[in-house]
Amino acid sequence: MRNRFNEYKSNIAIVLGNDSYSYEDLDMEISRALNRINEENISSGETIFLLSDYSFEAIAWLLALYENKNIVVPITSVIEKEISERINEVSVDAIINLRLATISKLKQTRQRHEIIKKLNDKNKSGLIIFSSGSTGKPKAMVHDMDNLVSVYLEKRVRKITFMIFLMFDHIGGINTLFNCLATGATVVVPTKREPKEVISLIEKFKVQVLPTSPTFLNLMLMSGVLEEYDTSSLRMITYGTEVMPESLLQRLKKSFYRVKFLQTFGTSETGIIKSSSRSSSSTFIKLDDPDQEYKIVKGELWLRSKTQVLGYMNHSMESFTEDGWFMTGDLVEQDGDYIKIKGRLKEVINVGGEKVLPAEVESVLLSHMDVEDCTVYGLLNPITGQTVIANVTIKEGLDKKTVKKELKAFCKNNLDAFKVPTKFKFVESNAYTVRFKKVR
């Protein structure tokens, strides 16, 4: 990738806080990191923990370790227990802690995992990404990083400014980073993932592309600060990581009426798929990627890709078929060449044998004028097996009893009876993860 930097060396590569760095600056920082790698006797093929969120140094170190043919484990967590558990999962050779500016070499106490041996034998760099662990032990997924980077090296150079929002240890964040650096784009990094910070940076640096999640986009609407800043530079908002409620998309289109909305799709296991939305106001997308195949089996989306993981280090491969198809767990609706992501299999609520998808109920609730946000989920019920519950955030100053009656009537008019929430809980804010996905 660094070979391309000469084509646009004077372009701004990274903006972080009040500091801007050119591609020439980034090239020099990568060289400094490679010198330090040599001084610390970090050998090719070793597994390296890179403790940091986005920073100029972290991006340079990631690319230096890629060049040195290391297996890189980027970690943004600041929780010591979580960090220790992940170190034990992958048997690292060294920890580069950019927060403390330290490098610690560790002694391997176990044999290298077979997947790592295969990468080492082929003299290839690797990337280990951990799943969120929201439904169990986080999975350590091993990617061939040379393979991931190769997808971007044939793309044409373009002068465009991206906000990089998805995290440094998330496949979506890595995808955005590699895509930008391979094409000479400018990357604007928020120091805080908060609506006001993001919106102010869009104005200040004329950001043209914002990749984020539906949850964060709704937080931007709820923040009430959109009107305080000029966001006219935005050409495109891409969204993914969770289902977009259709009514929320319509709200967003009213606030960003000149902006093209593009739904992206990908998984940590298979990488990001090239896609196109039927329109900015539609949640139907076409998966059109020469490096990816897909099929729908009993309503579930299955993928097989050039960029999929080599395997898990700490989990069975039961989600993969023998011929390489990954069962995503995403339920979809098909309309010709287009599909719509309806929800996750694990989130389906079973009400007396009838299936309820939370996103459908959330979309109805969000279309009510008094509702700002909501999260729908299932709870055990001795009669029906499960029942539908809705956590709802309403506009300030409204009477909750009155709104509750209105919401019940509204849902009955717009949903099948078994989908209507049996309980509405009014909350000041709905829970979401550090990756801005709803917690159900």
Contacts in CASP RR format, 6 or more apart in sequence:
PFRMAT RR
TARGET T0000
AUTHOR 0000-0000-0000
METHOD contacts of the structure
MODEL  1
MRNRFNEYKSNIAIVLGNDSYSYEDLDMEISRALNRINEENISSGETIFL
LSDYSFEAIAWLLALYENKNIVVPITSVIEKEISERINEVSVDAIINLRL
ATISKLKQTRQRHEIIKKLNDKNKSGLIIFSSGSTGKPKAMVHDMDNLVS
VYLEKRVRKITFMIFLMFDHIGGINTLFNCLATGATVVVPTKREPKEVIS
LIEKFKVQVLPTSPTFLNLMLMSGVLEEYDTSSLRMITYGTEVMPESLLQ
RLKKSFYRVKFLQTFGTSETGIIKSSSRSSSSTFIKLDDPDQEYKIVKGE
LWLRSKTQVLGYMNHSMESFTEDGWFMTGDLVEQDGDYIKIKGRLKEVIN
VGGEKVLPAEVESVLLSHMDVEDCTVYGLLNPITGQTVIANVTIKEGLDK
KTVKKELKAFCKNNLDAFKVPTKFKFVESNAYTVRFKKVR
1 63 0 8 1.000
1 66 0 8 1.000
1 149 0 8 1.000
1 152 0 8 1.000
1 153 0 8 1.000
1 178 0 8 1.000
1 181 0 8 1.000
1 182 0 8 1.000
2 27 0 8 1.000
2 30 0 8 1.000
2 63 0 8 1.000
2 67 0 8 1.000
4 153 0 8 1.000
4 157 0 8 1.000
4 182 0 8 1.000
4 184 0 8 1.000
5 23 0 8 1.000
5 24 0 8 1.000
5 26 0 8 1.000
5 27 0 8 1.000
7 157 0 8 1.000
7 184 0 8 1.000
8 23 0 8 1.000
8 157 0 8 1.000
8 159 0 8 1.000
8 184 0 8 1.000
9 22 0 8 1.000
9 23 0 8 1.000
9 24 0 8 1.000
9 27 0 8 1.000
10 22 0 8 1.000
10 23 0 8 1.000
10 24 0 8 1.000
11 22 0 8 1.000
11 23 0 8 1.000
11 159 0 8 1.000
11 184 0 8 1.000
11 186 0 8 1.000
12 20 0 8 1.000
12 21 0 8 1.000
12 22 0 8 1.000
12 186 0 8 1.000
13 21 0 8 1.000
13 22 0 8 1.000
13 23 0 8 1.000
13 25 0 8 1.000
13 26 0 8 1.000
13 181 0 8 1.000
13 184 0 8 1.000
13 186 0 8 1.000
13 187 0 8 1.000
14 20 0 8 1.000
14 21 0 8 1.000
14 26 0 8 1.000
14 56 0 8 1.000
14 59 0 8 1.000
14 186 0 8 1.000
14 187 0 8 1.000
14 189 0 8 1.000
15 21 0 8 1.000
15 186 0 8 1.000
15 187 0 8 1.000
15 188 0 8 1.000
15 189 0 8 1.000
15 205 0 8 1.000
16 54 0 8 1.000
16 55 0 8 1.000
16 56 0 8 1.000
16 189 0 8 1.000
16 191 0 8 1.000
17 189 0 8 1.000
17 191 0 8 1.000
19 56 0 8 1.000
21 29 0 8 1.000
21 56 0 8 1.000
23 184 0 8 1.000
25 56 0 8 1.000
26 56 0 8 1.000
26 59 0 8 1.000
26 60 0 8 1.000
26 63 0 8 1.000
26 181 0 8 1.000
29 56 0 8 1.000
29 57 0 8 1.000
29 60 0 8 1.000
30 60 0 8 1.000
30 63 0 8 1.000
30 64 0 8 1.000
30 67 0 8 1.000
32 60 0 8 1.000
33 57 0 8 1.000
33 60 0 8 1.000
33 61 0 8 1.000
33 63 0 8 1.000
33 64 0 8 1.000
33 65 0 8 1.000
34 64 0 8 1.000
34 67 0 8 1.000
34 68 0 8 1.000
36 103 0 8 1.000
37 64 0 8 1.000
37 65 0 8 1.000
37 68 0 8 1.000
40 94 0 8 1.000
40 103 0 8 1.000
40 105 0 8 1.000
41 105 0 8 1.000
42 48 0 8 1.000
42 68 0 8 1.000
42 70 0 8 1.000
42 93 0 8 1.000
42 94 0 8 1.000
42 103 0 8 1.000
42 105 0 8 1.000
43 93 0 8 1.000
44 68 0 8 1.000
44 69 0 8 1.000
44 70 0 8 1.000
44 123 0 8 1.000
45 69 0 8 1.000
45 70 0 8 1.000
45 71 0 8 1.000
45 116 0 8 1.000
45 119 0 8 1.000
45 120 0 8 1.000
45 125 0 8 1.000
46 70 0 8 1.000
46 71 0 8 1.000
46 93 0 8 1.000
46 94 0 8 1.000
47 70 0 8 1.000
47 71 0 8 1.000
47 73 0 8 1.000
47 90 0 8 1.000
47 91 0 8 1.000
47 92 0 8 1.000
47 93 0 8 1.000
47 116 0 8 1.000
47 128 0 8 1.000
48 65 0 8 1.000
48 70 0 8 1.000
48 71 0 8 1.000
48 72 0 8 1.000
48 73 0 8 1.000
48 92 0 8 1.000
48 93 0 8 1.000
48 94 0 8 1.000
48 95 0 8 1.000
48 96 0 8 1.000
49 73 0 8 1.000
49 75 0 8 1.000
49 86 0 8 1.000
49 87 0 8 1.000
49 92 0 8 1.000
49 94 0 8 1.000
49 95 0 8 1.000
49 96 0 8 1.000
50 58 0 8 1.000
50 61 0 8 1.000
50 62 0 8 1.000
50 65 0 8 1.000
50 72 0 8 1.000
50 73 0 8 1.000
50 74 0 8 1.000
50 75 0 8 1.000
50 96 0 8 1.000
50 98 0 8 1.000
51 75 0 8 1.000
51 83 0 8 1.000
51 95 0 8 1.000
51 96 0 8 1.000
51 97 0 8 1.000
51 98 0 8 1.000
51 99 0 8 1.000
52 58 0 8 1.000
52 61 0 8 1.000
52 74 0 8 1.000
52 75 0 8 1.000
52 76 0 8 1.000
52 97 0 8 1.000
52 98 0 8 1.000
52 99 0 8 1.000
52 168 0 8 1.000
53 76 0 8 1.000
53 167 0 8 1.000
53 168 0 8 1.000
54 164 0 8 1.000
54 168 0 8 1.000
54 189 0 8 1.000
55 98 0 8 1.000
55 189 0 8 1.000
57 98 0 8 1.000
58 74 0 8 1.000
58 98 0 8 1.000
58 168 0 8 1.000
59 177 0 8 1.000
59 181 0 8 1.000
61 96 0 8 1.000
61 98 0 8 1.000
62 72 0 8 1.000
62 74 0 8 1.000
62 177 0 8 1.000
63 181 0 8 1.000
65 72 0 8 1.000
65 125 0 8 1.000
66 72 0 8 1.000
66 125 0 8 1.000
66 126 0 8 1.000
66 145 0 8 1.000
66 146 0 8 1.000
66 149 0 8 1.000
67 125 0 8 1.000
68 125 0 8 1.000
69 123 0 8 1.000
69 124 0 8 1.000
69 125 0 8 1.000
70 125 0 8 1.000
70 126 0 8 1.000
71 116 0 8 1.000
71 119 0 8 1.000
71 125 0 8 1.000
71 126 0 8 1.000
71 127 0 8 1.000
71 128 0 8 1.000
71 142 0 8 1.000
72 125 0 8 1.000
72 126 0 8 1.000
72 127 0 8 1.000
72 128 0 8 1.000
72 145 0 8 1.000
73 86 0 8 1.000
73 90 0 8 1.000
73 92 0 8 1.000
73 127 0 8 1.000
73 128 0 8 1.000
74 127 0 8 1.000
74 129 0 8 1.000
74 168 0 8 1.000
74 169 0 8 1.000
74 174 0 8 1.000
75 83 0 8 1.000
75 86 0 8 1.000
75 130 0 8 1.000
75 169 0 8 1.000
76 167 0 8 1.000
76 168 0 8 1.000
76 169 0 8 1.000
77 83 0 8 1.000
77 86 0 8 1.000
77 169 0 8 1.000
78 99 0 8 1.000
86 130 0 8 1.000
86 138 0 8 1.000
86 140 0 8 1.000
87 95 0 8 1.000
87 106 0 8 1.000
89 138 0 8 1.000
89 140 0 8 1.000
89 313 0 8 1.000
89 314 0 8 1.000
90 113 0 8 1.000
90 128 0 8 1.000
90 140 0 8 1.000
90 313 0 8 1.000
91 108 0 8 1.000
91 109 0 8 1.000
91 110 0 8 1.000
91 112 0 8 1.000
91 113 0 8 1.000
92 106 0 8 1.000
93 105 0 8 1.000
93 106 0 8 1.000
93 108 0 8 1.000
94 103 0 8 1.000
94 104 0 8 1.000
94 105 0 8 1.000
94 106 0 8 1.000
95 102 0 8 1.000
95 103 0 8 1.000
95 104 0 8 1.000
95 106 0 8 1.000
96 102 0 8 1.000
96 103 0 8 1.000
97 103 0 8 1.000
97 104 0 8 1.000
112 120 0 8 1.000
113 142 0 8 1.000
113 313 0 8 1.000
115 142 0 8 1.000
115 310 0 8 1.000
115 311 0 8 1.000
115 313 0 8 1.000
116 142 0 8 1.000
116 313 0 8 1.000
118 310 0 8 1.000
119 125 0 8 1.000
119 126 0 8 1.000
119 142 0 8 1.000
119 144 0 8 1.000
119 310 0 8 1.000
124 144 0 8 1.000
124 145 0 8 1.000
124 146 0 8 1.000
124 147 0 8 1.000
125 144 0 8 1.000
125 145 0 8 1.000
125 146 0 8 1.000
126 142 0 8 1.000
126 143 0 8 1.000
126 144 0 8 1.000
126 145 0 8 1.000
126 146 0 8 1.000
127 142 0 8 1.000
127 143 0 8 1.000
127 144 0 8 1.000
127 145 0 8 1.000
127 148 0 8 1.000
127 174 0 8 1.000
128 140 0 8 1.000
128 141 0 8 1.000
128 142 0 8 1.000
128 143 0 8 1.000
128 313 0 8 1.000
129 140 0 8 1.000
129 141 0 8 1.000
129 143 0 8 1.000
129 169 0 8 1.000
129 170 0 8 1.000
129 171 0 8 1.000
129 174 0 8 1.000
129 268 0 8 1.000
130 138 0 8 1.000
130 139 0 8 1.000
130 140 0 8 1.000
130 141 0 8 1.000
130 169 0 8 1.000
131 138 0 8 1.000
131 139 0 8 1.000
131 141 0 8 1.000
131 268 0 8 1.000
132 138 0 8 1.000
132 433 0 8 1.000
132 435 0 8 1.000
132 437 0 8 1.000
133 139 0 8 1.000
134 433 0 8 1.000
134 439 0 8 1.000
135 346 0 8 1.000
137 314 0 8 1.000
137 315 0 8 1.000
139 312 0 8 1.000
139 314 0 8 1.000
139 315 0 8 1.000
140 312 0 8 1.000
140 313 0 8 1.000
140 314 0 8 1.000
140 315 0 8 1.000
141 268 0 8 1.000
141 269 0 8 1.000
141 309 0 8 1.000
141 311 0 8 1.000
141 312 0 8 1.000
141 313 0 8 1.000
142 309 0 8 1.000
142 310 0 8 1.000
142 311 0 8 1.000
142 312 0 8 1.000
142 313 0 8 1.000
143 307 0 8 1.000
143 309 0 8 1.000
143 310 0 8 1.000
144 310 0 8 1.000
147 306 0 8 1.000
147 307 0 8 1.000
148 174 0 8 1.000
148 178 0 8 1.000
148 271 0 8 1.000
148 307 0 8 1.000
149 178 0 8 1.000
149 182 0 8 1.000
151 178 0 8 1.000
151 291 0 8 1.000
151 306 0 8 1.000
151 307 0 8 1.000
152 178 0 8 1.000
152 179 0 8 1.000
152 182 0 8 1.000
152 183 0 8 1.000
153 182 0 8 1.000
155 179 0 8 1.000
155 182 0 8 1.000
155 183 0 8 1.000
156 183 0 8 1.000
157 183 0 8 1.000
157 184 0 8 1.000
158 183 0 8 1.000
158 184 0 8 1.000
158 185 0 8 1.000
159 184 0 8 1.000
159 185 0 8 1.000
159 186 0 8 1.000
160 183 0 8 1.000
160 185 0 8 1.000
160 186 0 8 1.000
160 208 0 8 1.000
160 209 0 8 1.000
161 185 0 8 1.000
161 186 0 8 1.000
161 188 0 8 1.000
161 205 0 8 1.000
161 206 0 8 1.000
161 207 0 8 1.000
161 208 0 8 1.000
161 209 0 8 1.000
161 233 0 8 1.000
162 176 0 8 1.000
162 180 0 8 1.000
162 185 0 8 1.000
162 186 0 8 1.000
162 187 0 8 1.000
162 188 0 8 1.000
162 207 0 8 1.000
162 208 0 8 1.000
162 209 0 8 1.000
162 210 0 8 1.000
162 211 0 8 1.000
163 188 0 8 1.000
163 190 0 8 1.000
163 198 0 8 1.000
163 201 0 8 1.000
163 202 0 8 1.000
163 207 0 8 1.000
163 209 0 8 1.000
163 210 0 8 1.000
163 211 0 8 1.000
163 212 0 8 1.000
164 173 0 8 1.000
164 176 0 8 1.000
164 177 0 8 1.000
164 180 0 8 1.000
164 187 0 8 1.000
164 188 0 8 1.000
164 189 0 8 1.000
164 211 0 8 1.000
165 173 0 8 1.000
165 176 0 8 1.000
165 190 0 8 1.000
165 193 0 8 1.000
165 198 0 8 1.000
165 210 0 8 1.000
165 211 0 8 1.000
165 212 0 8 1.000
165 216 0 8 1.000
166 172 0 8 1.000
166 173 0 8 1.000
166 176 0 8 1.000
166 211 0 8 1.000
166 212 0 8 1.000
166 213 0 8 1.000
166 241 0 8 1.000
166 435 0 8 1.000
167 173 0 8 1.000
167 434 0 8 1.000
167 435 0 8 1.000
168 174 0 8 1.000
168 177 0 8 1.000
170 268 0 8 1.000
170 435 0 8 1.000
171 266 0 8 1.000
171 267 0 8 1.000
171 268 0 8 1.000
171 271 0 8 1.000
171 272 0 8 1.000
172 211 0 8 1.000
172 241 0 8 1.000
172 266 0 8 1.000
172 272 0 8 1.000
173 211 0 8 1.000
175 271 0 8 1.000
175 272 0 8 1.000
176 187 0 8 1.000
176 211 0 8 1.000
177 187 0 8 1.000
179 185 0 8 1.000
180 186 0 8 1.000
180 187 0 8 1.000
181 187 0 8 1.000
186 205 0 8 1.000
188 201 0 8 1.000
188 205 0 8 1.000
188 207 0 8 1.000
190 197 0 8 1.000
190 198 0 8 1.000
190 201 0 8 1.000
191 197 0 8 1.000
193 216 0 8 1.000
193 436 0 8 1.000
195 216 0 8 1.000
195 219 0 8 1.000
195 220 0 8 1.000
195 222 0 8 1.000
195 223 0 8 1.000
195 225 0 8 1.000
196 223 0 8 1.000
196 225 0 8 1.000
198 210 0 8 1.000
198 212 0 8 1.000
198 216 0 8 1.000
198 220 0 8 1.000
199 220 0 8 1.000
199 223 0 8 1.000
199 225 0 8 1.000
199 226 0 8 1.000
199 228 0 8 1.000
199 229 0 8 1.000
199 231 0 8 1.000
200 229 0 8 1.000
201 207 0 8 1.000
202 210 0 8 1.000
202 229 0 8 1.000
202 231 0 8 1.000
202 233 0 8 1.000
202 234 0 8 1.000
203 229 0 8 1.000
203 230 0 8 1.000
203 231 0 8 1.000
203 233 0 8 1.000
206 233 0 8 1.000
207 233 0 8 1.000
207 234 0 8 1.000
208 233 0 8 1.000
208 234 0 8 1.000
208 235 0 8 1.000
208 236 0 8 1.000
209 234 0 8 1.000
209 235 0 8 1.000
209 236 0 8 1.000
209 237 0 8 1.000
209 238 0 8 1.000
210 234 0 8 1.000
210 236 0 8 1.000
210 237 0 8 1.000
210 238 0 8 1.000
211 237 0 8 1.000
211 238 0 8 1.000
211 239 0 8 1.000
211 264 0 8 1.000
212 237 0 8 1.000
212 238 0 8 1.000
212 239 0 8 1.000
212 436 0 8 1.000
213 239 0 8 1.000
213 240 0 8 1.000
213 241 0 8 1.000
213 242 0 8 1.000
213 435 0 8 1.000
213 436 0 8 1.000
213 437 0 8 1.000
214 239 0 8 1.000
214 240 0 8 1.000
214 242 0 8 1.000
214 243 0 8 1.000
214 244 0 8 1.000
214 245 0 8 1.000
214 248 0 8 1.000
215 242 0 8 1.000
215 432 0 8 1.000
215 436 0 8 1.000
215 437 0 8 1.000
215 438 0 8 1.000
216 436 0 8 1.000
217 237 0 8 1.000
217 239 0 8 1.000
217 248 0 8 1.000
217 252 0 8 1.000
218 248 0 8 1.000
218 251 0 8 1.000
218 372 0 8 1.000
218 373 0 8 1.000
219 436 0 8 1.000
220 226 0 8 1.000
221 251 0 8 1.000
221 252 0 8 1.000
221 255 0 8 1.000
221 372 0 8 1.000
222 372 0 8 1.000
222 373 0 8 1.000
222 393 0 8 1.000
226 255 0 8 1.000
231 256 0 8 1.000
232 258 0 8 1.000
234 256 0 8 1.000
234 258 0 8 1.000
234 259 0 8 1.000
235 259 0 8 1.000
235 260 0 8 1.000
236 259 0 8 1.000
236 260 0 8 1.000
236 261 0 8 1.000
236 262 0 8 1.000
237 252 0 8 1.000
237 256 0 8 1.000
237 259 0 8 1.000
237 260 0 8 1.000
237 261 0 8 1.000
237 262 0 8 1.000
238 261 0 8 1.000
238 262 0 8 1.000
238 263 0 8 1.000
238 264 0 8 1.000
239 261 0 8 1.000
239 262 0 8 1.000
239 263 0 8 1.000
239 264 0 8 1.000
240 263 0 8 1.000
240 264 0 8 1.000
240 265 0 8 1.000
241 435 0 8 1.000
241 436 0 8 1.000
241 437 0 8 1.000
242 437 0 8 1.000
242 438 0 8 1.000
243 341 0 8 1.000
243 342 0 8 1.000
243 343 0 8 1.000
243 359 0 8 1.000
244 263 0 8 1.000
244 283 0 8 1.000
245 359 0 8 1.000
245 362 0 8 1.000
245 363 0 8 1.000
245 366 0 8 1.000
246 283 0 8 1.000
246 363 0 8 1.000
247 363 0 8 1.000
247 364 0 8 1.000
247 366 0 8 1.000
247 367 0 8 1.000
248 363 0 8 1.000
248 366 0 8 1.000
249 261 0 8 1.000
249 281 0 8 1.000
249 283 0 8 1.000
250 281 0 8 1.000
250 367 0 8 1.000
251 366 0 8 1.000
252 261 0 8 1.000
253 261 0 8 1.000
253 280 0 8 1.000
253 281 0 8 1.000
259 280 0 8 1.000
260 280 0 8 1.000
261 277 0 8 1.000
261 280 0 8 1.000
261 281 0 8 1.000
262 275 0 8 1.000
262 276 0 8 1.000
262 277 0 8 1.000
262 280 0 8 1.000
263 275 0 8 1.000
263 277 0 8 1.000
263 283 0 8 1.000
263 285 0 8 1.000
263 341 0 8 1.000
264 272 0 8 1.000
264 273 0 8 1.000
264 275 0 8 1.000
265 272 0 8 1.000
265 273 0 8 1.000
265 275 0 8 1.000
265 285 0 8 1.000
265 287 0 8 1.000
265 341 0 8 1.000
266 272 0 8 1.000
266 273 0 8 1.000
266 303 0 8 1.000
267 303 0 8 1.000
267 326 0 8 1.000
267 328 0 8 1.000
268 309 0 8 1.000
269 303 0 8 1.000
269 308 0 8 1.000
269 309 0 8 1.000
269 319 0 8 1.000
269 320 0 8 1.000
269 326 0 8 1.000
270 292 0 8 1.000
270 303 0 8 1.000
270 304 0 8 1.000
270 305 0 8 1.000
270 307 0 8 1.000
270 308 0 8 1.000
270 309 0 8 1.000
270 326 0 8 1.000
270 328 0 8 1.000
271 305 0 8 1.000
271 307 0 8 1.000
271 308 0 8 1.000
273 287 0 8 1.000
273 289 0 8 1.000
273 292 0 8 1.000
273 294 0 8 1.000
273 303 0 8 1.000
273 305 0 8 1.000
274 287 0 8 1.000
274 288 0 8 1.000
274 289 0 8 1.000
274 291 0 8 1.000
274 292 0 8 1.000
275 285 0 8 1.000
275 286 0 8 1.000
275 287 0 8 1.000
275 288 0 8 1.000
275 289 0 8 1.000
276 285 0 8 1.000
276 286 0 8 1.000
276 288 0 8 1.000
277 283 0 8 1.000
277 284 0 8 1.000
277 285 0 8 1.000
277 286 0 8 1.000
278 284 0 8 1.000
278 285 0 8 1.000
278 286 0 8 1.000
278 338 0 8 1.000
283 340 0 8 1.000
283 341 0 8 1.000
284 335 0 8 1.000
284 338 0 8 1.000
284 339 0 8 1.000
284 340 0 8 1.000
285 338 0 8 1.000
285 339 0 8 1.000
285 340 0 8 1.000
285 341 0 8 1.000
286 337 0 8 1.000
286 338 0 8 1.000
286 339 0 8 1.000
287 294 0 8 1.000
287 339 0 8 1.000
289 305 0 8 1.000
291 305 0 8 1.000
291 306 0 8 1.000
291 307 0 8 1.000
292 303 0 8 1.000
292 304 0 8 1.000
292 305 0 8 1.000
292 306 0 8 1.000
292 307 0 8 1.000
293 303 0 8 1.000
293 304 0 8 1.000
293 305 0 8 1.000
294 301 0 8 1.000
294 302 0 8 1.000
294 303 0 8 1.000
294 304 0 8 1.000
295 302 0 8 1.000
295 325 0 8 1.000
296 302 0 8 1.000
296 332 0 8 1.000
296 334 0 8 1.000
296 339 0 8 1.000
297 327 0 8 1.000
299 331 0 8 1.000
299 332 0 8 1.000
300 327 0 8 1.000
300 328 0 8 1.000
300 329 0 8 1.000
300 330 0 8 1.000
300 331 0 8 1.000
300 332 0 8 1.000
300 345 0 8 1.000
301 328 0 8 1.000
301 329 0 8 1.000
301 330 0 8 1.000
301 331 0 8 1.000
301 332 0 8 1.000
301 339 0 8 1.000
301 341 0 8 1.000
302 321 0 8 1.000
302 325 0 8 1.000
302 326 0 8 1.000
302 327 0 8 1.000
302 328 0 8 1.000
303 325 0 8 1.000
303 326 0 8 1.000
303 328 0 8 1.000
304 323 0 8 1.000
304 324 0 8 1.000
304 325 0 8 1.000
304 326 0 8 1.000
305 326 0 8 1.000
308 324 0 8 1.000
308 326 0 8 1.000
311 317 0 8 1.000
319 326 0 8 1.000
319 327 0 8 1.000
320 326 0 8 1.000
320 327 0 8 1.000
321 327 0 8 1.000
329 344 0 8 1.000
329 345 0 8 1.000
329 346 0 8 1.000
330 341 0 8 1.000
330 342 0 8 1.000
330 343 0 8 1.000
330 344 0 8 1.000
330 345 0 8 1.000
331 341 0 8 1.000
331 342 0 8 1.000
331 343 0 8 1.000
331 344 0 8 1.000
331 345 0 8 1.000
331 348 0 8 1.000
331 357 0 8 1.000
332 339 0 8 1.000
332 340 0 8 1.000
332 341 0 8 1.000
332 342 0 8 1.000
333 339 0 8 1.000
333 340 0 8 1.000
333 342 0 8 1.000
342 357 0 8 1.000
342 359 0 8 1.000
342 360 0 8 1.000
343 357 0 8 1.000
343 358 0 8 1.000
343 359 0 8 1.000
347 357 0 8 1.000
347 358 0 8 1.000
347 377 0 8 1.000
347 440 0 8 1.000
348 355 0 8 1.000
348 356 0 8 1.000
348 357 0 8 1.000
349 355 0 8 1.000
349 356 0 8 1.000
349 357 0 8 1.000
349 358 0 8 1.000
349 376 0 8 1.000
349 377 0 8 1.000
349 378 0 8 1.000
349 386 0 8 1.000
349 387 0 8 1.000
349 388 0 8 1.000
350 356 0 8 1.000
350 385 0 8 1.000
350 386 0 8 1.000
351 381 0 8 1.000
351 384 0 8 1.000
351 385 0 8 1.000
351 386 0 8 1.000
351 387 0 8 1.000
351 388 0 8 1.000
351 418 0 8 1.000
351 419 0 8 1.000
352 384 0 8 1.000
352 385 0 8 1.000
352 386 0 8 1.000
352 418 0 8 1.000
354 416 0 8 1.000
354 418 0 8 1.000
354 419 0 8 1.000
356 388 0 8 1.000
356 418 0 8 1.000
356 419 0 8 1.000
358 375 0 8 1.000
358 376 0 8 1.000
358 377 0 8 1.000
358 378 0 8 1.000
358 440 0 8 1.000
359 376 0 8 1.000
360 415 0 8 1.000
360 419 0 8 1.000
361 376 0 8 1.000
361 388 0 8 1.000
361 390 0 8 1.000
361 411 0 8 1.000
361 415 0 8 1.000
361 419 0 8 1.000
361 421 0 8 1.000
362 374 0 8 1.000
362 375 0 8 1.000
362 376 0 8 1.000
362 390 0 8 1.000
364 410 0 8 1.000
364 411 0 8 1.000
364 414 0 8 1.000
364 415 0 8 1.000
365 371 0 8 1.000
365 374 0 8 1.000
365 376 0 8 1.000
365 390 0 8 1.000
365 392 0 8 1.000
365 407 0 8 1.000
365 411 0 8 1.000
366 373 0 8 1.000
366 374 0 8 1.000
367 414 0 8 1.000
368 406 0 8 1.000
368 407 0 8 1.000
368 410 0 8 1.000
370 394 0 8 1.000
370 395 0 8 1.000
370 398 0 8 1.000
370 403 0 8 1.000
370 406 0 8 1.000
370 407 0 8 1.000
371 392 0 8 1.000
371 393 0 8 1.000
371 394 0 8 1.000
371 407 0 8 1.000
372 393 0 8 1.000
372 394 0 8 1.000
372 395 0 8 1.000
373 392 0 8 1.000
373 393 0 8 1.000
373 429 0 8 1.000
373 430 0 8 1.000
374 390 0 8 1.000
374 391 0 8 1.000
374 392 0 8 1.000
374 393 0 8 1.000
374 430 0 8 1.000
375 390 0 8 1.000
375 391 0 8 1.000
375 430 0 8 1.000
375 431 0 8 1.000
375 438 0 8 1.000
375 439 0 8 1.000
375 440 0 8 1.000
376 388 0 8 1.000
376 389 0 8 1.000
376 390 0 8 1.000
376 391 0 8 1.000
376 421 0 8 1.000
376 440 0 8 1.000
377 388 0 8 1.000
377 389 0 8 1.000
377 391 0 8 1.000
377 440 0 8 1.000
378 386 0 8 1.000
378 387 0 8 1.000
378 388 0 8 1.000
378 389 0 8 1.000
378 440 0 8 1.000
379 386 0 8 1.000
379 387 0 8 1.000
379 389 0 8 1.000
380 386 0 8 1.000
380 387 0 8 1.000
381 387 0 8 1.000
387 422 0 8 1.000
387 423 0 8 1.000
388 418 0 8 1.000
388 419 0 8 1.000
388 420 0 8 1.000
388 421 0 8 1.000
388 422 0 8 1.000
389 421 0 8 1.000
389 422 0 8 1.000
389 423 0 8 1.000
389 425 0 8 1.000
390 407 0 8 1.000
390 421 0 8 1.000
390 423 0 8 1.000
390 424 0 8 1.000
390 425 0 8 1.000
391 425 0 8 1.000
391 427 0 8 1.000
391 430 0 8 1.000
391 431 0 8 1.000
392 407 0 8 1.000
392 424 0 8 1.000
392 425 0 8 1.000
392 426 0 8 1.000
392 427 0 8 1.000
393 426 0 8 1.000
393 427 0 8 1.000
393 428 0 8 1.000
393 429 0 8 1.000
393 430 0 8 1.000
394 400 0 8 1.000
394 403 0 8 1.000
394 426 0 8 1.000
400 426 0 8 1.000
403 426 0 8 1.000
404 424 0 8 1.000
404 426 0 8 1.000
407 421 0 8 1.000
407 424 0 8 1.000
408 420 0 8 1.000
408 421 0 8 1.000
408 424 0 8 1.000
411 419 0 8 1.000
411 420 0 8 1.000
411 421 0 8 1.000
412 420 0 8 1.000
430 438 0 8 1.000
430 439 0 8 1.000
431 438 0 8 1.000
431 439 0 8 1.000
432 438 0 8 1.000
432 439 0 8 1.000
433 439 0 8 1.000
END
